[in-house]
């Protein structure tokens, strides 16, 4: 979902806006409340920080192991078997 930002705010916080766009955010820039431009990532893909990549890898490893709930093994694949 795009964030609306006024032209004045975009001008004053341009470096922050670019960092957020590099992280996958999109901005609609408005003038007098009317949309005039869109600021989006070049390739449309989110660029993850090293910390985010590490967290994603930890999550994937944990998902591969599954979770123990109520004495029964629980993992993603078993959700779709029932």
Secondary structure, 3 states (H helix, E strand, C coil): CCEEEEHHHHHHCHHHHHHHHHCCCCEEEEECCEEEEEECCCCCCCCCCHHHHHHHHHHHHHHHHCEEECCEEECHHHHHHC
